[in-house]
Amino acid sequence: MTLEQAAVDAHAALDTADDYAAAWKTWLDAAAAFQGAVTEHAKDESMPRVDVEMAVKKAVRQPTPTEA
Protein backbone atom coordinates (compact mmCIF):
# COMPACT_ATOMS: atom_id res chain seq x y z
CA MET A 1 0.00 0.00 0.00
CA THR A 2 2.95 2.30 0.53
CA LEU A 3 3.75 2.39 -3.18
CA GLU A 4 0.17 3.28 -4.13
CA GLN A 5 0.08 5.99 -1.46
CA ALA A 6 3.32 7.41 -2.86
CA ALA A 7 1.76 7.50 -6.34
CA VAL A 8 -1.40 9.18 -5.04
CA ASP A 9 0.66 11.76 -3.14
CA ALA A 10 2.88 12.44 -6.15
CA HIS A 11 -0.18 12.92 -8.35
CA ALA A 12 -1.68 15.39 -5.88
CA ALA A 13 1.60 17.32 -5.82
CA LEU A 14 1.26 18.08 -9.53
CA ASP A 15 -1.32 20.76 -8.74
CA THR A 16 1.13 22.89 -6.78
CA ALA A 17 4.45 21.92 -8.35
CA ASP A 18 6.93 24.67 -9.16
CA ASP A 19 8.76 22.29 -11.49
CA TYR A 20 5.94 20.45 -13.24
CA ALA A 21 8.25 18.26 -15.33
CA ALA A 22 10.09 16.99 -12.26
CA ALA A 23 6.84 16.44 -10.37
CA TRP A 24 5.37 14.57 -13.33
CA LYS A 25 8.44 12.30 -13.46
CA THR A 26 8.13 11.63 -9.75
CA TRP A 27 4.49 10.65 -10.26
CA LEU A 28 5.32 8.49 -13.27
CA ASP A 29 8.09 6.68 -11.37
CA ALA A 30 5.87 6.12 -8.33
CA ALA A 31 3.03 4.79 -10.48
CA ALA A 32 5.40 2.48 -12.36
CA ALA A 33 6.81 1.12 -9.09
CA PHE A 34 3.29 0.41 -7.85
CA GLN A 35 2.25 -1.30 -11.07
CA GLY A 36 5.38 -3.46 -11.04
CA ALA A 37 4.78 -4.49 -7.45
CA VAL A 38 1.14 -5.35 -8.21
CA THR A 39 2.17 -7.51 -11.14
CA GLU A 40 4.80 -9.33 -9.09
CA HIS A 41 2.49 -9.91 -6.12
CA ALA A 42 -0.32 -11.18 -8.31
CA LYS A 43 2.05 -13.58 -10.00
CA ASP A 44 3.51 -14.80 -6.69
CA GLU A 45 0.06 -15.36 -5.20
CA SER A 46 -1.53 -16.74 -8.39
CA MET A 47 -4.16 -14.06 -8.25
CA PRO A 48 -5.73 -12.00 -11.01
CA ARG A 49 -3.67 -8.83 -11.33
CA VAL A 50 -6.72 -6.59 -11.52
CA ASP A 51 -8.03 -7.97 -8.21
CA VAL A 52 -4.77 -7.11 -6.46
CA GLU A 53 -4.63 -3.63 -7.96
CA MET A 54 -8.23 -2.78 -7.12
CA ALA A 55 -7.93 -4.09 -3.55
CA VAL A 56 -4.88 -1.94 -2.87
CA LYS A 57 -6.36 1.14 -4.53
CA LYS A 58 -9.54 0.77 -2.50
CA ALA A 59 -7.60 0.37 0.74
CA VAL A 60 -5.54 3.49 0.02
CA ARG A 61 -8.18 5.72 -1.50
CA GLN A 62 -11.17 4.65 0.60
CA PRO A 63 -9.82 3.51 3.94
CA THR A 64 -12.23 2.16 6.48
CA PRO A 65 -12.15 3.84 9.89
CA THR A 66 -10.26 1.79 12.46
CA GLU A 67 -12.08 0.82 15.60
CA ALA A 68 -10.81 2.39 18.81
mmJSON file of the N, C-alpha and C atoms, coordinates in Angstrom:
{"data_MODEL":{"atom_site":{
"group_PDB":["ATOM","ATOM","ATOM","ATOM","ATOM","ATOM","ATOM","ATOM","ATOM","ATOM","ATOM","ATOM","ATOM","ATOM","ATOM","ATOM","ATOM","ATOM","ATOM","ATOM","ATOM","ATOM","ATOM","ATOM","ATOM","ATOM","ATOM","ATOM","ATOM","ATOM","ATOM","ATOM","ATOM","ATOM","ATOM","ATOM","ATOM","ATOM","ATOM","ATOM","ATOM","ATOM","ATOM","ATOM","ATOM","ATOM","ATOM","ATOM","ATOM","ATOM","ATOM","ATOM","ATOM","ATOM","ATOM","ATOM","ATOM","ATOM","ATOM","ATOM","ATOM","ATOM","ATOM","ATOM","ATOM","ATOM","ATOM","ATOM","ATOM","ATOM","ATOM","ATOM","ATOM","ATOM","ATOM","ATOM","ATOM","ATOM","ATOM","ATOM","ATOM","ATOM","ATOM","ATOM","ATOM","ATOM","ATOM","ATOM","ATOM","ATOM","ATOM","ATOM","ATOM","ATOM","ATOM","ATOM","ATOM","ATOM","ATOM","ATOM","ATOM","ATOM","ATOM","ATOM","ATOM","ATOM","ATOM","ATOM","ATOM","ATOM","ATOM","ATOM","ATOM","ATOM","ATOM","ATOM","ATOM","ATOM","ATOM","ATOM","ATOM","ATOM","ATOM","ATOM","ATOM","ATOM","ATOM","ATOM","ATOM","ATOM","ATOM","ATOM","ATOM","ATOM","ATOM","ATOM","ATOM","ATOM","ATOM","ATOM","ATOM","ATOM","ATOM","ATOM","ATOM","ATOM","ATOM","ATOM","ATOM","ATOM","ATOM","ATOM","ATOM","ATOM","ATOM","ATOM","ATOM","ATOM","ATOM","ATOM","ATOM","ATOM","ATOM","ATOM","ATOM","ATOM","ATOM","ATOM","ATOM","ATOM","ATOM","ATOM","ATOM","ATOM","ATOM","ATOM","ATOM","ATOM","ATOM","ATOM","ATOM","ATOM","ATOM","ATOM","ATOM","ATOM","ATOM","ATOM","ATOM","ATOM","ATOM","ATOM","ATOM","ATOM","ATOM","ATOM","ATOM","ATOM","ATOM","ATOM","ATOM","ATOM","ATOM","ATOM"],
"id":[1,2,3,4,5,6,7,8,9,10,11,12,13,14,15,16,17,18,19,20,21,22,23,24,25,26,27,28,29,30,31,32,33,34,35,36,37,38,39,40,41,42,43,44,45,46,47,48,49,50,51,52,53,54,55,56,57,58,59,60,61,62,63,64,65,66,67,68,69,70,71,72,73,74,75,76,77,78,79,80,81,82,83,84,85,86,87,88,89,90,91,92,93,94,95,96,97,98,99,100,101,102,103,104,105,106,107,108,109,110,111,112,113,114,115,116,117,118,119,120,121,122,123,124,125,126,127,128,129,130,131,132,133,134,135,136,137,138,139,140,141,142,143,144,145,146,147,148,149,150,151,152,153,154,155,156,157,158,159,160,161,162,163,164,165,166,167,168,169,170,171,172,173,174,175,176,177,178,179,180,181,182,183,184,185,186,187,188,189,190,191,192,193,194,195,196,197,198,199,200,201,202,203,204],
"type_symbol":["N","C","C","N","C","C","N","C","C","N","C","C","N","C","C","N","C","C","N","C","C","N","C","C","N","C","C","N","C","C","N","C","C","N","C","C","N","C","C","N","C","C","N","C","C","N","C","C","N","C","C","N","C","C","N","C","C","N","C","C","N","C","C","N","C","C","N","C","C","N","C","C","N","C","C","N","C","C","N","C","C","N","C","C","N","C","C","N","C","C","N","C","C","N","C","C","N","C","C","N","C","C","N","C","C","N","C","C","N","C","C","N","C","C","N","C","C","N","C","C","N","C","C","N","C","C","N","C","C","N","C","C","N","C","C","N","C","C","N","C","C","N","C","C","N","C","C","N","C","C","N","C","C","N","C","C","N","C","C","N","C","C","N","C","C","N","C","C","N","C","C","N","C","C","N","C","C","N","C","C","N","C","C","N","C","C","N","C","C","N","C","C","N","C","C","N","C","C","N","C","C","N","C","C"],
"label_atom_id":["N","CA","C","N","CA","C","N","CA","C","N","CA","C","N","CA","C","N","CA","C","N","CA","C","N","CA","C","N","CA","C","N","CA","C","N","CA","C","N","CA","C","N","CA","C","N","CA","C","N","CA","C","N","CA","C","N","CA","C","N","CA","C","N","CA","C","N","CA","C","N","CA","C","N","CA","C","N","CA","C","N","CA","C","N","CA","C","N","CA","C","N","CA","C","N","CA","C","N","CA","C","N","CA","C","N","CA","C","N","CA","C","N","CA","C","N","CA","C","N","CA","C","N","CA","C","N","CA","C","N","CA","C","N","CA","C","N","CA","C","N","CA","C","N","CA","C","N","CA","C","N","CA","C","N","CA","C","N","CA","C","N","CA","C","N","CA","C","N","CA","C","N","CA","C","N","CA","C","N","CA","C","N","CA","C","N","CA","C","N","CA","C","N","CA","C","N","CA","C","N","CA","C","N","CA","C","N","CA","C","N","CA","C","N","CA","C","N","CA","C","N","CA","C","N","CA","C","N","CA","C","N","CA","C","N","CA","C"],
"label_alt_id":[null,null,null,null,null,null,null,null,null,null,null,null,null,null,null,null,null,null,null,null,null,null,null,null,null,null,null,null,null,null,null,null,null,null,null,null,null,null,null,null,null,null,null,null,null,null,null,null,null,null,null,null,null,null,null,null,null,null,null,null,null,null,null,null,null,null,null,null,null,null,null,null,null,null,null,null,null,null,null,null,null,null,null,null,null,null,null,null,null,null,null,null,null,null,null,null,null,null,null,null,null,null,null,null,null,null,null,null,null,null,null,null,null,null,null,null,null,null,null,null,null,null,null,null,null,null,null,null,null,null,null,null,null,null,null,null,null,null,null,null,null,null,null,null,null,null,null,null,null,null,null,null,null,null,null,null,null,null,null,null,null,null,null,null,null,null,null,null,null,null,null,null,null,null,null,null,null,null,null,null,null,null,null,null,null,null,null,null,null,null,null,null,null,null,null,null,null,null,null,null,null,null,null,null],
"label_comp_id":["MET","MET","MET","THR","THR","THR","LEU","LEU","LEU","GLU","GLU","GLU","GLN","GLN","GLN","ALA","ALA","ALA","ALA","ALA","ALA","VAL","VAL","VAL","ASP","ASP","ASP","ALA","ALA","ALA","HIS","HIS","HIS","ALA","ALA","ALA","ALA","ALA","ALA","LEU","LEU","LEU","ASP","ASP","ASP","THR","THR","THR","ALA","ALA","ALA","ASP","ASP","ASP","ASP","ASP","ASP","TYR","TYR","TYR","ALA","ALA","ALA","ALA","ALA","ALA","ALA","ALA","ALA","TRP","TRP","TRP","LYS","LYS","LYS","THR","THR","THR","TRP","TRP","TRP","LEU","LEU","LEU","ASP","ASP","ASP","ALA","ALA","ALA","ALA","ALA","ALA","ALA","ALA","ALA","ALA","ALA","ALA","PHE","PHE","PHE","GLN","GLN","GLN","GLY","GLY","GLY","ALA","ALA","ALA","VAL","VAL","VAL","THR","THR","THR","GLU","GLU","GLU","HIS","HIS","HIS","ALA","ALA","ALA","LYS","LYS","LYS","ASP","ASP","ASP","GLU","GLU","GLU","SER","SER","SER","MET","MET","MET","PRO","PRO","PRO","ARG","ARG","ARG","VAL","VAL","VAL","ASP","ASP","ASP","VAL","VAL","VAL","GLU","GLU","GLU","MET","MET","MET","ALA","ALA","ALA","VAL","VAL","VAL","LYS","LYS","LYS","LYS","LYS","LYS","ALA","ALA","ALA","VAL","VAL","VAL","ARG","ARG","ARG","GLN","GLN","GLN","PRO","PRO","PRO","THR","THR","THR","PRO","PRO","PRO","THR","THR","THR","GLU","GLU","GLU","ALA","ALA","ALA"],
"label_asym_id":["A","A","A","A","A","A","A","A","A","A","A","A","A","A","A","A","A","A","A","A","A","A","A","A","A","A","A","A","A","A","A","A","A","A","A","A","A","A","A","A","A","A","A","A","A","A","A","A","A","A","A","A","A","A","A","A","A","A","A","A","A","A","A","A","A","A","A","A","A","A","A","A","A","A","A","A","A","A","A","A","A","A","A","A","A","A","A","A","A","A","A","A","A","A","A","A","A","A","A","A","A","A","A","A","A","A","A","A","A","A","A","A","A","A","A","A","A","A","A","A","A","A","A","A","A","A","A","A","A","A","A","A","A","A","A","A","A","A","A","A","A","A","A","A","A","A","A","A","A","A","A","A","A","A","A","A","A","A","A","A","A","A","A","A","A","A","A","A","A","A","A","A","A","A","A","A","A","A","A","A","A","A","A","A","A","A","A","A","A","A","A","A","A","A","A","A","A","A","A","A","A","A","A","A"],
"label_entity_id":["1","1","1","1","1","1","1","1","1","1","1","1","1","1","1","1","1","1","1","1","1","1","1","1","1","1","1","1","1","1","1","1","1","1","1","1","1","1","1","1","1","1","1","1","1","1","1","1","1","1","1","1","1","1","1","1","1","1","1","1","1","1","1","1","1","1","1","1","1","1","1","1","1","1","1","1","1","1","1","1","1","1","1","1","1","1","1","1","1","1","1","1","1","1","1","1","1","1","1","1","1","1","1","1","1","1","1","1","1","1","1","1","1","1","1","1","1","1","1","1","1","1","1","1","1","1","1","1","1","1","1","1","1","1","1","1","1","1","1","1","1","1","1","1","1","1","1","1","1","1","1","1","1","1","1","1","1","1","1","1","1","1","1","1","1","1","1","1","1","1","1","1","1","1","1","1","1","1","1","1","1","1","1","1","1","1","1","1","1","1","1","1","1","1","1","1","1","1","1","1","1","1","1","1"],
"label_seq_id":[1,1,1,2,2,2,3,3,3,4,4,4,5,5,5,6,6,6,7,7,7,8,8,8,9,9,9,10,10,10,11,11,11,12,12,12,13,13,13,14,14,14,15,15,15,16,16,16,17,17,17,18,18,18,19,19,19,20,20,20,21,21,21,22,22,22,23,23,23,24,24,24,25,25,25,26,26,26,27,27,27,28,28,28,29,29,29,30,30,30,31,31,31,32,32,32,33,33,33,34,34,34,35,35,35,36,36,36,37,37,37,38,38,38,39,39,39,40,40,40,41,41,41,42,42,42,43,43,43,44,44,44,45,45,45,46,46,46,47,47,47,48,48,48,49,49,49,50,50,50,51,51,51,52,52,52,53,53,53,54,54,54,55,55,55,56,56,56,57,57,57,58,58,58,59,59,59,60,60,60,61,61,61,62,62,62,63,63,63,64,64,64,65,65,65,66,66,66,67,67,67,68,68,68],
"pdbx_PDB_ins_code":[null,null,null,null,null,null,null,null,null,null,null,null,null,null,null,null,null,null,null,null,null,null,null,null,null,null,null,null,null,null,null,null,null,null,null,null,null,null,null,null,null,null,null,null,null,null,null,null,null,null,null,null,null,null,null,null,null,null,null,null,null,null,null,null,null,null,null,null,null,null,null,null,null,null,null,null,null,null,null,null,null,null,null,null,null,null,null,null,null,null,null,null,null,null,null,null,null,null,null,null,null,null,null,null,null,null,null,null,null,null,null,null,null,null,null,null,null,null,null,null,null,null,null,null,null,null,null,null,null,null,null,null,null,null,null,null,null,null,null,null,null,null,null,null,null,null,null,null,null,null,null,null,null,null,null,null,null,null,null,null,null,null,null,null,null,null,null,null,null,null,null,null,null,null,null,null,null,null,null,null,null,null,null,null,null,null,null,null,null,null,null,null,null,null,null,null,null,null,null,null,null,null,null,null],
"Cartn_x":[0.811,0.0,0.86,2.058,2.949,3.245,3.446,3.747,2.561,1.364,0.174,-0.013,0.216,0.084,1.103,2.301,3.316,2.87,2.255,1.763,0.618,-0.278,-1.4,-0.868,0.079,0.655,1.395,2.143,2.883,1.921,0.817,-0.179,-0.787,-1.098,-1.677,-0.699,0.583,1.604,1.72,1.198,1.262,0.541,-0.512,-1.318,-0.548,0.406,1.133,2.622,3.028,4.455,5.035,6.186,6.932,7.604,8.111,8.762,7.862,6.937,5.938,6.583,7.609,8.252,8.859,9.493,10.092,9.005,7.94,6.839,6.143,6.0,5.373,6.223,7.55,8.445,8.359,8.274,8.134,6.859,5.763,4.491,4.598,5.175,5.323,6.145,7.244,8.094,7.359,6.611,5.866,4.778,4.079,3.03,3.611,4.749,5.401,5.857,6.377,6.81,5.609,4.498,3.286,2.808,2.735,2.253,3.151,4.45,5.38,5.183,4.989,4.777,3.463,2.434,1.14,1.308,1.968,2.174,2.931,3.985,4.803,4.008,3.276,2.491,1.4,0.72,-0.324,0.251,1.397,2.053,2.449,3.068,3.515,2.36,1.226,0.062,-0.931,-0.626,-1.526,-2.921,-2.913,-4.163,-4.316,-5.547,-5.725,-5.134,-4.353,-3.672,-4.648,-5.743,-6.719,-7.313,-7.496,-8.031,-7.06,-5.782,-4.772,-4.749,-4.705,-4.635,-5.848,-7.03,-8.234,-8.331,-7.892,-7.931,-7.006,-5.826,-4.879,-5.385,-5.852,-6.358,-7.527,-8.413,-9.543,-9.06,-8.111,-7.597,-6.925,-6.241,-5.538,-6.488,-7.351,-8.185,-9.496,-9.931,-11.171,-10.983,-10.104,-9.817,-11.03,-11.159,-12.235,-11.72,-12.588,-12.148,-11.751,-10.696,-10.262,-11.053,-11.325,-12.083,-11.15,-11.627,-10.815,-10.911],
"Cartn_y":[-1.186,0.0,1.259,1.144,2.299,2.831,1.942,2.389,3.104,2.61,3.282,4.635,4.702,5.989,6.985,6.525,7.411,7.932,7.082,7.504,8.505,8.266,9.182,10.538,10.513,11.759,12.518,11.801,12.436,13.045,12.383,12.917,14.207,14.196,15.386,16.561,16.266,17.318,18.032,17.437,18.082,19.43,19.534,20.76,21.978,21.772,22.893,22.879,22.073,21.918,23.169,23.58,24.666,24.15,22.933,22.294,21.134,21.439,20.454,19.213,19.403,18.258,17.305,17.832,16.986,16.292,17.031,16.439,15.352,15.574,14.573,13.309,13.461,12.301,11.544,12.278,11.631,10.8,11.372,10.647,9.419,9.599,8.489,7.357,7.696,6.679,5.965,6.722,6.117,5.183,5.62,4.787,3.518,3.65,2.483,1.491,2.004,1.121,0.365,1.062,0.411,-0.664,-0.337,-1.297,-2.535,-2.328,-3.457,-4.352,-3.73,-4.495,-5.273,-4.663,-5.347,-6.576,-6.399,-7.514,-8.654,-8.316,-9.331,-10.05,-9.303,-9.912,-10.824,-10.361,-11.176,-12.48,-12.384,-13.583,-14.525,-13.976,-14.797,-15.497,-14.821,-15.364,-16.062,-16.144,-16.745,-16.129,-14.807,-14.056,-13.231,-12.912,-11.996,-10.627,-10.089,-8.827,-7.703,-7.66,-6.589,-6.651,-7.841,-7.971,-7.386,-7.657,-7.114,-5.591,-5.079,-3.634,-2.934,-3.434,-2.781,-2.85,-3.961,-4.087,-3.068,-2.905,-1.945,-0.517,-0.214,1.141,1.474,0.522,0.77,1.014,0.215,0.371,1.728,2.208,3.488,4.665,4.58,5.72,5.812,4.679,4.654,3.832,4.295,3.507,3.43,2.302,2.155,2.684,3.33,3.835,2.659,2.846,1.787,1.928,0.803,0.816,1.143,1.976,2.391,1.402],
"Cartn_z":[0.0,0.0,0.0,0.482,0.532,-0.861,-1.823,-3.184,-3.816,-3.596,-4.134,-3.469,-2.153,-1.465,-2.003,-2.289,-2.865,-4.229,-5.025,-6.34,-6.203,-5.278,-5.042,-4.569,-3.648,-3.139,-4.232,-5.059,-6.147,-7.165,-7.415,-8.346,-7.793,-6.513,-5.882,-5.907,-5.825,-5.815,-7.155,-8.212,-9.528,-9.533,-8.756,-8.743,-8.248,-7.378,-6.784,-7.1,-8.04,-8.346,-9.005,-8.514,-9.164,-10.429,-10.344,-11.495,-11.937,-12.83,-13.241,-13.856,-14.677,-15.33,-14.308,-13.296,-12.258,-11.442,-11.129,-10.366,-11.175,-12.469,-13.334,-13.365,-13.45,-13.464,-12.139,-11.052,-9.745,-9.701,-10.216,-10.256,-11.158,-12.327,-13.267,-12.648,-11.999,-11.373,-10.238,-9.439,-8.33,-8.853,-9.892,-10.478,-11.093,-11.746,-12.356,-11.283,-10.18,-9.092,-8.519,-8.341,-7.846,-8.81,-10.086,-11.074,-11.129,-11.045,-11.041,-9.829,-8.678,-7.449,-7.508,-8.07,-8.212,-9.101,-10.217,-11.144,-10.474,-9.751,-9.089,-7.994,-7.195,-6.118,-6.686,-7.696,-8.308,-8.846,-9.467,-10.003,-8.865,-7.809,-6.685,-5.975,-5.91,-5.198,-6.114,-7.4,-8.394,-8.335,-8.305,-8.248,-9.519,-9.884,-11.011,-10.663,-11.558,-11.334,-11.009,-11.724,-11.518,-10.109,-9.564,-8.211,-7.182,-7.366,-6.458,-6.549,-7.768,-7.961,-7.353,-7.618,-7.118,-5.595,-5.005,-3.547,-2.888,-3.444,-2.874,-3.08,-4.266,-4.529,-3.614,-3.393,-2.502,-1.076,-0.627,0.737,0.933,-0.091,0.02,-0.165,-1.137,-1.497,-0.723,-0.171,0.596,1.863,2.733,3.938,4.854,5.507,6.484,7.814,8.585,9.892,10.798,11.527,12.463,13.758,14.358,15.6,16.749,17.65,18.806,19.935],
"occupancy":[1.0,1.0,1.0,1.0,1.0,1.0,1.0,1.0,1.0,1.0,1.0,1.0,1.0,1.0,1.0,1.0,1.0,1.0,1.0,1.0,1.0,1.0,1.0,1.0,1.0,1.0,1.0,1.0,1.0,1.0,1.0,1.0,1.0,1.0,1.0,1.0,1.0,1.0,1.0,1.0,1.0,1.0,1.0,1.0,1.0,1.0,1.0,1.0,1.0,1.0,1.0,1.0,1.0,1.0,1.0,1.0,1.0,1.0,1.0,1.0,1.0,1.0,1.0,1.0,1.0,1.0,1.0,1.0,1.0,1.0,1.0,1.0,1.0,1.0,1.0,1.0,1.0,1.0,1.0,1.0,1.0,1.0,1.0,1.0,1.0,1.0,1.0,1.0,1.0,1.0,1.0,1.0,1.0,1.0,1.0,1.0,1.0,1.0,1.0,1.0,1.0,1.0,1.0,1.0,1.0,1.0,1.0,1.0,1.0,1.0,1.0,1.0,1.0,1.0,1.0,1.0,1.0,1.0,1.0,1.0,1.0,1.0,1.0,1.0,1.0,1.0,1.0,1.0,1.0,1.0,1.0,1.0,1.0,1.0,1.0,1.0,1.0,1.0,1.0,1.0,1.0,1.0,1.0,1.0,1.0,1.0,1.0,1.0,1.0,1.0,1.0,1.0,1.0,1.0,1.0,1.0,1.0,1.0,1.0,1.0,1.0,1.0,1.0,1.0,1.0,1.0,1.0,1.0,1.0,1.0,1.0,1.0,1.0,1.0,1.0,1.0,1.0,1.0,1.0,1.0,1.0,1.0,1.0,1.0,1.0,1.0,1.0,1.0,1.0,1.0,1.0,1.0,1.0,1.0,1.0,1.0,1.0,1.0,1.0,1.0,1.0,1.0,1.0,1.0],
"B_iso_or_equiv":[0.0,0.0,0.0,0.0,0.0,0.0,0.0,0.0,0.0,0.0,0.0,0.0,0.0,0.0,0.0,0.0,0.0,0.0,0.0,0.0,0.0,0.0,0.0,0.0,0.0,0.0,0.0,0.0,0.0,0.0,0.0,0.0,0.0,0.0,0.0,0.0,0.0,0.0,0.0,0.0,0.0,0.0,0.0,0.0,0.0,0.0,0.0,0.0,0.0,0.0,0.0,0.0,0.0,0.0,0.0,0.0,0.0,0.0,0.0,0.0,0.0,0.0,0.0,0.0,0.0,0.0,0.0,0.0,0.0,0.0,0.0,0.0,0.0,0.0,0.0,0.0,0.0,0.0,0.0,0.0,0.0,0.0,0.0,0.0,0.0,0.0,0.0,0.0,0.0,0.0,0.0,0.0,0.0,0.0,0.0,0.0,0.0,0.0,0.0,0.0,0.0,0.0,0.0,0.0,0.0,0.0,0.0,0.0,0.0,0.0,0.0,0.0,0.0,0.0,0.0,0.0,0.0,0.0,0.0,0.0,0.0,0.0,0.0,0.0,0.0,0.0,0.0,0.0,0.0,0.0,0.0,0.0,0.0,0.0,0.0,0.0,0.0,0.0,0.0,0.0,0.0,0.0,0.0,0.0,0.0,0.0,0.0,0.0,0.0,0.0,0.0,0.0,0.0,0.0,0.0,0.0,0.0,0.0,0.0,0.0,0.0,0.0,0.0,0.0,0.0,0.0,0.0,0.0,0.0,0.0,0.0,0.0,0.0,0.0,0.0,0.0,0.0,0.0,0.0,0.0,0.0,0.0,0.0,0.0,0.0,0.0,0.0,0.0,0.0,0.0,0.0,0.0,0.0,0.0,0.0,0.0,0.0,0.0,0.0,0.0,0.0,0.0,0.0,0.0],
"pdbx_formal_charge":[null,null,null,null,null,null,null,null,null,null,null,null,null,null,null,null,null,null,null,null,null,null,null,null,null,null,null,null,null,null,null,null,null,null,null,null,null,null,null,null,null,null,null,null,null,null,null,null,null,null,null,null,null,null,null,null,null,null,null,null,null,null,null,null,null,null,null,null,null,null,null,null,null,null,null,null,null,null,null,null,null,null,null,null,null,null,null,null,null,null,null,null,null,null,null,null,null,null,null,null,null,null,null,null,null,null,null,null,null,null,null,null,null,null,null,null,null,null,null,null,null,null,null,null,null,null,null,null,null,null,null,null,null,null,null,null,null,null,null,null,null,null,null,null,null,null,null,null,null,null,null,null,null,null,null,null,null,null,null,null,null,null,null,null,null,null,null,null,null,null,null,null,null,null,null,null,null,null,null,null,null,null,null,null,null,null,null,null,null,null,null,null,null,null,null,null,null,null,null,null,null,null,null,null],
"auth_seq_id":[1,1,1,2,2,2,3,3,3,4,4,4,5,5,5,6,6,6,7,7,7,8,8,8,9,9,9,10,10,10,11,11,11,12,12,12,13,13,13,14,14,14,15,15,15,16,16,16,17,17,17,18,18,18,19,19,19,20,20,20,21,21,21,22,22,22,23,23,23,24,24,24,25,25,25,26,26,26,27,27,27,28,28,28,29,29,29,30,30,30,31,31,31,32,32,32,33,33,33,34,34,34,35,35,35,36,36,36,37,37,37,38,38,38,39,39,39,40,40,40,41,41,41,42,42,42,43,43,43,44,44,44,45,45,45,46,46,46,47,47,47,48,48,48,49,49,49,50,50,50,51,51,51,52,52,52,53,53,53,54,54,54,55,55,55,56,56,56,57,57,57,58,58,58,59,59,59,60,60,60,61,61,61,62,62,62,63,63,63,64,64,64,65,65,65,66,66,66,67,67,67,68,68,68],
"auth_comp_id":["MET","MET","MET","THR","THR","THR","LEU","LEU","LEU","GLU","GLU","GLU","GLN","GLN","GLN","ALA","ALA","ALA","ALA","ALA","ALA","VAL","VAL","VAL","ASP","ASP","ASP","ALA","ALA","ALA","HIS","HIS","HIS","ALA","ALA","ALA","ALA","ALA","ALA","LEU","LEU","LEU","ASP","ASP","ASP","THR","THR","THR","ALA","ALA","ALA","ASP","ASP","ASP","ASP","ASP","ASP","TYR","TYR","TYR","ALA","ALA","ALA","ALA","ALA","ALA","ALA","ALA","ALA","TRP","TRP","TRP","LYS","LYS","LYS","THR","THR","THR","TRP","TRP","TRP","LEU","LEU","LEU","ASP","ASP","ASP","ALA","ALA","ALA","ALA","ALA","ALA","ALA","ALA","ALA","ALA","ALA","ALA","PHE","PHE","PHE","GLN","GLN","GLN","GLY","GLY","GLY","ALA","ALA","ALA","VAL","VAL","VAL","THR","THR","THR","GLU","GLU","GLU","HIS","HIS","HIS","ALA","ALA","ALA","LYS","LYS","LYS","ASP","ASP","ASP","GLU","GLU","GLU","SER","SER","SER","MET","MET","MET","PRO","PRO","PRO","ARG","ARG","ARG","VAL","VAL","VAL","ASP","ASP","ASP","VAL","VAL","VAL","GLU","GLU","GLU","MET","MET","MET","ALA","ALA","ALA","VAL","VAL","VAL","LYS","LYS","LYS","LYS","LYS","LYS","ALA","ALA","ALA","VAL","VAL","VAL","ARG","ARG","ARG","GLN","GLN","GLN","PRO","PRO","PRO","THR","THR","THR","PRO","PRO","PRO","THR","THR","THR","GLU","GLU","GLU","ALA","ALA","ALA"],
"auth_asym_id":["A","A","A","A","A","A","A","A","A","A","A","A","A","A","A","A","A","A","A","A","A","A","A","A","A","A","A","A","A","A","A","A","A","A","A","A","A","A","A","A","A","A","A","A","A","A","A","A","A","A","A","A","A","A","A","A","A","A","A","A","A","A","A","A","A","A","A","A","A","A","A","A","A","A","A","A","A","A","A","A","A","A","A","A","A","A","A","A","A","A","A","A","A","A","A","A","A","A","A","A","A","A","A","A","A","A","A","A","A","A","A","A","A","A","A","A","A","A","A","A","A","A","A","A","A","A","A","A","A","A","A","A","A","A","A","A","A","A","A","A","A","A","A","A","A","A","A","A","A","A","A","A","A","A","A","A","A","A","A","A","A","A","A","A","A","A","A","A","A","A","A","A","A","A","A","A","A","A","A","A","A","A","A","A","A","A","A","A","A","A","A","A","A","A","A","A","A","A","A","A","A","A","A","A"],
"auth_atom_id":["N","CA","C","N","CA","C","N","CA","C","N","CA","C","N","CA","C","N","CA","C","N","CA","C","N","CA","C","N","CA","C","N","CA","C","N","CA","C","N","CA","C","N","CA","C","N","CA","C","N","CA","C","N","CA","C","N","CA","C","N","CA","C","N","CA","C","N","CA","C","N","CA","C","N","CA","C","N","CA","C","N","CA","C","N","CA","C","N","CA","C","N","CA","C","N","CA","C","N","CA","C","N","CA","C","N","CA","C","N","CA","C","N","CA","C","N","CA","C","N","CA","C","N","CA","C","N","CA","C","N","CA","C","N","CA","C","N","CA","C","N","CA","C","N","CA","C","N","CA","C","N","CA","C","N","CA","C","N","CA","C","N","CA","C","N","CA","C","N","CA","C","N","CA","C","N","CA","C","N","CA","C","N","CA","C","N","CA","C","N","CA","C","N","CA","C","N","CA","C","N","CA","C","N","CA","C","N","CA","C","N","CA","C","N","CA","C","N","CA","C","N","CA","C","N","CA","C","N","CA","C","N","CA","C","N","CA","C"],
"pdbx_PDB_model_num":[1,1,1,1,1,1,1,1,1,1,1,1,1,1,1,1,1,1,1,1,1,1,1,1,1,1,1,1,1,1,1,1,1,1,1,1,1,1,1,1,1,1,1,1,1,1,1,1,1,1,1,1,1,1,1,1,1,1,1,1,1,1,1,1,1,1,1,1,1,1,1,1,1,1,1,1,1,1,1,1,1,1,1,1,1,1,1,1,1,1,1,1,1,1,1,1,1,1,1,1,1,1,1,1,1,1,1,1,1,1,1,1,1,1,1,1,1,1,1,1,1,1,1,1,1,1,1,1,1,1,1,1,1,1,1,1,1,1,1,1,1,1,1,1,1,1,1,1,1,1,1,1,1,1,1,1,1,1,1,1,1,1,1,1,1,1,1,1,1,1,1,1,1,1,1,1,1,1,1,1,1,1,1,1,1,1,1,1,1,1,1,1,1,1,1,1,1,1,1,1,1,1,1,1]
}}}
